[in-house]
Structure formats: C-alpha cells, structure tokens
Amino acid sequence: MPRKPRERKKRTGWRRLIPTWRITLLGLAASLLLGVGLFALGIALVKVPDAHAAATAQSNTWLYADGSVLARTGQTNRQNVSLDKVSAEAQHAALAAEDRNFYSEGAVNLKGMARAAFNTASGGSTQGGSTITQQYVKNAYLNQKQTVSRKVKEVFIAIKVDATLSKDEILSSYLNTSYYGRGAYGVQAAAQAYFGVDASELTAAQGAYLATLLNAPSAFDVSSASEAGKQKAMARWNYVLDGMVAKKWLGAEERQQTAFPEVLAPKSAPGLSGQAGYLVAAATSYLTDHGIVSDAQLAQGGYTITLTVDPKKQQQLQDAVQSQLTANLKPDSRKADAAAQAGAASVDPRSGQVLALYGGADATKHWIDNATRTDYPAGSTFKAIALAAALDSGARTQSGERIGADTVYDGTNRRPVRGAKGVPYAPPNEGEHSYGQISLQQATDWSVNSVFAQLAQDTGLEKVRSTAVALGLPADTPDLKALASIPLGTATPSVLNLAGAYATLDNDGQQITPWLVKGLELGGEQVALPEHKATRAISKDAARATTAILRGVIEDQGGTGYRAAALNRPAAGKTGTTDDSKSVWFAGYTPELVTVVGLFGQEPGTGKQVSLDGVGGTGSAAGGKYPAQIWTAYMKSALAGQSVSDFAGPSRAPAASTPSATPSPSVTPDDSPSPTGSASASPSPSAEDVRPSRTPSARPSGSAGTGDGGEDERQPSRTPRPGPAAGPAAARPAAPRRASAGRAACSATRTNRRVDALRRRGPGWHNAAMRSSPDPSVVPVDAPPPPAPSPTAGPAPTGHDTGRGPGPAPAAAVLRAVPLGLALALVSAVAFGGSGTAAKPLIEAGLSPAHTVWLRVAGAALVLLPVAWRHREAVLRRPGLLLGFGLLAVAGVQACYFAAISRIPVGVALLIEYLGPPLLIAYVRLVQRRPVSRRATAGAGVAVAGLACVVEVWNGLSFDALGVLFALGAACCQVGYFVLADAGRRGERPVDPLALSAYGLLIGAVLLTAATRPWEADWSLLGRSVAMDGHRLPALVPALWMVLVATVLAYLTGVVSVQHLSPPVAGVVANLEAVVATVLAWFLLGEHLGPPQLAGGALVLAGAFAAQSASRS
C-alpha cells in the first residue's frame, strides 16, 4: 500500500519570515555562480590604460566674482627616483600608514574594503580600504572621482597590475606618483619641499610625516594648518610610528626618542604674491574641507574656480589697511611695529558670500593667513555672543529679573560671580575701574568684564557656548568651552568665522556659513557645489535687540568703538582687546555689510605672540584704535554710493528659538581661581523692544590697563547717558512679554511634546461594532464602540472588548462613555503637555535633544516592560504589526520631525505634522470608504487653524521642499499610528492595545539607540541640579516626570481614552496638547501668551468640542 505523504505543517508567526533550507541553499548557489561570472566578465572587459598621472596635469584658473583672473596655478613638481634611492625608513613609514601587509597580501583587500564601507555607512570615521596597489592604480591610471564605476575598474586593473609587476616595482611607482601637497608629486619632491633633503636621507620621523601627508596633504601641513589640523596630523604621525614598531621596522626605544621633525615654511608659487596667495589658499581649503574636490584632484589641474570675492571691495580693503595701519608703521625704528599682523574679512550678511579677505602683507613673505588663523583670542568681541544668548533665551538675573538692555548690574572691579559652584570667578575690569550700578546697555558700551561674567552665569555657560556655535563659530574652535571666562573671549576663532557669527546677528538670526567659491568648472562641465541655506540660530527679535544694544558701542561718545561713528551710517559693533594686548579686534556691521578686522602681535622669525602696545606710536593697543579705523575707512569706500538704510527694531520680545548645534555638558569649576565655571540658568523668553536713545554716556575715566576688552578708548567729555544708573528718566518702555508655544522652549523640547502626542492615541477603534454589525459601512467612523455581542452571536472579542457584558448596552451607557473618553483624553493631553516643561531644564543643563528623546522613549519602554512580558504572545501572533508600529509611530515620527525642524521653522513643522488628523479623516473617507461626520471634519479644520495661531506659524515663514516633505512624513507616520492600531484590533489574532503600546516603545527605543548613541551622553548630569524658572531642583525630578507622567501615564490614559472616542475625534482632541503645553509654560516658565495665541487656543478647544460632540449623534 503506497505510503501516504506527510502533510507539511503550515508555519505561522515569526517563522514565516525565515526562508526554508532549500530556498537558502538555492540562493547561495545562485549568488556564488553569479559572482564568479561577473568577476570573469570584469577581468575580460576591463583593460589597463596608459599611465598618465603628471603627464596630463594642467593648470588651474582662479577668477574673481566678476570673471577677471586672480591667479593661475598648477606647476608640476615631480622627480622620479628608484626604490633604492628612498630610505628604508621612508618606505616602511608609507607601508605602516597605508598597507602594512603589502608584501604578503594580494592586489585587493576585501576585508579592508568591507570595513571601510561599514564605517562610512554607520557614520564612523571615514577610512580607506584600498591596498597600495589599488592606490597606485588610482594615481597612475584613473581619476580621483569617488564613483562606483571608478572603484570597480580600480579593483580589476589592480589585479592585472599585481600579476604583471613585482611588489617592489609597485611600491616604487606608488611613491613616485603620490601627491604630498605643496605641488609635490612623489617622495623625492616632497622631501625637498618639506625638509630640504633627498629621499634617500629621510629619517623615520620625516618619513612618518610624509606618510601622514598622504591622508590629507593640505589639512595636515603643520605650517599652515589650524590647531585642530595640527593635532590630527600629530595623531596620524604617532599612528605611523606605532605601526612601524608593530611590524618591527622600528625599535621601541628608538620610537620613544623620536621627536616630531622640523618642517620648512612653504614657498608660495609664482604669481601668488600679495593677496592672491591667501585667496587661493582659502578657496582651496573651502573646496577640500567640504569634500568638493581632493588635493590630488586640484593638483591634477584643469579646473576653473570662480570666487565670491569682489575685486573692487578687495582692493578697497587692502587700501584701508595700507592707509590706516601700514603707512603709520616704522618697523626699522620701532620694534613693536614689526610685530603687527592684520587680518580682515568682509561678508554679505544676506547670502553669506565672502566679498573681501585680507590675509596679510604678502603671501610670499608672511605665509600664515591672518584671516583664517585660529590662534589668537577674540577678546570682548565675544560679548556680543553672550548678549545674544541672554536675550534669545530670556535669561534672568540671580534675583529673578528678566534680562534686557536696562537690567542693572554691579560693575564693581573683580566682583565675584554669583550663582556658580566652587571658587567664584572674579575678572578685573579694564584699568581696574569700578563702575558701580550700571545698565547692561552701558556695560556693553564700555565693555565691563565683571558685568558680562555675571551675565554669562545668569544665562548659563553652556547656553552661551551653544549660541556661539549656532551663530556660526565651528564647534571645534580652540578653547570654545563652557567656562566662566567664555564671555570675555578666551576662544580663538578666525576673523572669517567671527564675521560669520556677526553676519547672523545682522541677518535677523538666520545663520549662513560664509562661503568663498561660487563656480567650479572642469572640462567645460560645472561641478556641483553645496547649497547655502539659512538656518535659524536665534530668534529674529533677539538678533534685533542685540543689534540695538551693540549700536551703543559706536553711537555712545564714551563707547569703546566711538571712532567708527565717522562712518555716518547706522552701524553696530564691538571692540575686543585681549590680555597683554596680543590681539585687538573690531567687529561691526551695517544693514548691508559685515566686516571684522583683527590685529595680531607676532614676533618676526620666531612666530611668538607678543604685545601690540606701542604699535604705530599710539601707546596702549585697543580694538577701538587701528582695527576700528581700518573698519571705518573700508566701510566708507565699500558702501559709497549706496543709499543709507537703518536697522529694523524688534517687533516683540525675543523668545527661545532653535539652535543648530547640539549642546554639550558644561564644565564645573575647580577649586582654583582660574576662569572656570558651570552652566546654571534655565532661560525663558524675554527682551526689550525699544532701542535706547543714543546720547553721550557718563563713563568713569581712568588710565589704560591690560584688562580684556580694549576699553581704554573713551572721549574726554562725559555727559550723562540715560539709563538706570542716571535716574528715572532712563526707563525704557518694555513691550508686552509673550512667547509662542512654537518658541516656548528649544526645538528638541518641542520635538518631544509633538512626537509624544502621536504615541498616546491608542487604537480603540470601533472594531466591536464593526464585528457585530451586519453592514459595517453604515457605522460612522467617529461613533463610540458599542458593547461586544453576546456569546450566542459568535466568539467574544479579546483584549479590552471582553468584560462588557452580553447584549447591547443601553443608549445612556454609550453617551456616558463619551464624557469618560474625553476626560481621559484631557488627562493625557495635560500629562503630555508637561513633557516640554520637564525636558527643557535637562537640555539647558547640557543633555542633547536627541539624548533627551532617547531617555523618554527608553525610560517609558523600561517601565512598560512588565506589560510587554504579560503580553509576550503578541510577538508570535503579530510580529510585523509590532515592528511597523515601533518603526512608524515611535521612531518614524522622531526621525521625520527632527529632519523637518532642521530645515524649516518649528511652527511650520508643527502645523504640517498636525495635519495628521485631517489626513486620517481623508484616509478613512477616501481609502477605506467609510462615512465621516461633517462635525468631525469641520472640527479638524478649525483645530488646525487654531494651532496655526498658537504656534504663530507666520513668524519666520519660509519654504523648503525637503523640509516640508519631512514634516509631511511625520504627519503620515501619525496616520500610520491609527491605521496600525486599528489593524491590531482586527483579524483572527488581535493584539491588546497596551501590548501594542509597550512593544512599540520597546522597538522604538532599540531603533533610537542605534541612531542617537546614548553611550556618548554625559548622564552624570542627572545627579546634579538644574534650573527651572530661577529655582534649582534635582535633575532626576524633571527626568522622572518626563518618563513616568509625560510618557507612561499620558500614553496609557490616551490609549484607554481612544476606546471611547473614535480615532479621528481623538486626533482632533490631541491638538489640545499644544494649548496645555503653552499654559504650563505660562505658569511654570513665565512665558506669557499673546492675543493670537489666546485666540488660537480658543479655536483648538472649539474644534475639539465640535469633533467630540459628533460622537453623540
């Protein structure tokens, strides 16, 4: 009797996702055959071309903005030498740096290529995976373009070259074709360019440095690199030497005795004298730093590079330096004059274009670019950044007063800062002057150190630092640390970077990184350049209020920058003088143009930083002297013929806005009186609306000193300036203080509130009604779910549908369910609305926005872990549903919203995201073809209109296609929340809504862990105290509130409430969260509401009421 075939058991649950062994085996075999075939095809088709490298090298043409020629470069410096003419140390150094297993491996290192690809894809350090053979092929046979086709050709050509040449021949060819910077091709030319010796004489230290240059020639040239570049070059040099020790090419004892070699100063190429060399070098750095082209590609030549520099303004800037400074220097008779080095940058604040750049007297004589160097402190020019941070964040004094131009501070000399931990910082004022009780306006005009040290403490040191980064200073600017001395300018930004930060103030708080290249052409084709989009650094009104105060520095006859008033145009600015007057600055701007001038003391020959006192025979150096004079002379000529325009004043009180940089933990002070401190204040919005009148101020006189700020530049006459110190007449009318919900906290805080609003709308759709009704199409979507059918009518629903009793409930019970659902929804909205208030102190204390979000999601997931364990069978029943819910409803909304607010204003992003309820109604009506009541539809529209008023979407309104798409993605994820929640209650394997919530948070936490890398955060701040509206409390209090109340409680009450309200109605009621959040910010953070916000809140309430009343019909 034939054997009956065994019936194959049907796989269910997660097992369906795993392929059978037959399919797996077949797939592996097919992949192997396909790989072998493609490899054979590649070997047959790819031919080895003729070596070309330097043979095809061309010159580069550099043009001014108007198309006139600036310079031509591209002279090839190359000498081929045989391998025996290269010292063994230099050979080993190259191998240690690029390919330590060169002699024992094949042409291609698949493991290295995979590792490099993984690191690049995962966001780690970018590293090469190519062997020396591959690099030689790239240098000699191919171009430098990073394309897939070029990489594939490189692999096949490398295999053929490795089969025809010996290892020594390949290494020799590699060393002779590699580009080392300074126009040097090959190790022999590089040895001469950097050390003045032949390749055969290179030591281990010198060979290691040349091997270091192979990685990034321009960035690692220690003669001209930034401080960060020098540190990276040193680290790479040590890496090479350690590799030589590991391969036993260098003894450990000899390694310990090896010192960094002395590198020769670079020689400028012919035709790059004067300012041309500085401009070409700055443009080259711009192209290579932004990854547009590499050093090797530029050295290959053939490019036409058009700069943004206006030749007319460039000449005007050079003439201003010549007439105001150089003409007054006598280096032969006055030793101090030989140390004066000027640098300047002029930027268009609206576009970010660099219009003029002055790097020094002559690039062939002084090869360090004074406009881009980062080794001199900024001095009191940094006080403008501290001022902007205070006004933008709405900081308060230690007594609780909102900080504004008329806020009274104690200007006593060496006054200890209050509110800091440890030994208080007590900086001296210029000339050891004590000013007594003075207004912040006067302290800015006169640059009083003791006042700004306290201002930074009141604002929060980390807030000052993060504002500096948001305004445009690079995050890796040397000495840009959250210390008590930060407002006095201990950081060392370049002149160009500081001009970018001041341009942000001039551009109403919109930051655009200064850029230098507007056109790049190769072979008649345009090379793509990065876009230059503006990002919101501080609020418009905070920027305008800062400008209003900075005008006093120039317009006040006792101000440190009074000489710039000779421009006879509305202007704002700040002087800066550092300790011992080693650098003096003037940073100023008009509505049309921003220019920063720096003067640096550098001893000729040694490069040592020295004092500028006595330069030009003017006594003590100060930012209000030569830098201000150069600034004024240049701005007069640059703006000649243009109509005079005035600055716009603040339209309302500045409110907290979205900084573009992620804050880092603040530094706590030690026990020494050195300038250290810690962030403390939790800012809240405020500022003054009316610009102070510009009349002469009564400023104490005194002799010049060495204090920071360059504050010795005062007119002899002192007439009283209106201000709190001068009497009641100085009072300035303050505009009503108000702050929108869209600006009620920093961007990440609002992100937390809005994203959490999507999570709380539980899945309680009308499934029971749909299952018990003979015709589901007649059940309105926004009708409350009726009781479960009796057992005689079919199987009882699972989850929360059970326990409602057999038979239909009376109508009164249904009507009672609606108020209950509304009450639970309101509880959820109140709980969620407090998330921003709880998160803001943590973010201001140094926890990044991304890590704050992770703390919320991961903490809530941990709390709900027992719920997940209780419903663990859901993983086997609906794995795809749980994964999709965590991906869309938790992680998807987070990712889309974060991406949106990085490109468009927060208010716009919120409004688009809260299109979710209308989109949900459209989905239900058009896709599922189910009826939706008109009240629910009208309620959704009214609520969205009200939300637009609450967030004041018209402030900073701009269009960015990609940003809008991201925001729409967040709205779609919001719709996906309800759709997936509904799917969880349907079918033969329903999932309990609490289980769906718990697993959604767990999956979202896992995904966010990979994206945010929480192990990089400084979680020790949870053990410290934070500030909330001037009060200190343990950081764990807002953290626990954010997790337990604003996430767990809010989420669970929201899930249960949706069982009594339909998803469209619940979505509209969810808009109440914005109103609740604004009210809580009003009471807890002191952020007042304006008439548009009150009206918008009323509309949201009306829309929610209309929507929920629709369920009673």
Summary of the structure (lengths in Angstrom):
residues: 1113
radius of gyration: 33.7
end to end distance: 69.0
largest distance: 122.7
contacts: 4213
relative contact order: 0.08
helix: 50%
strand: 8%
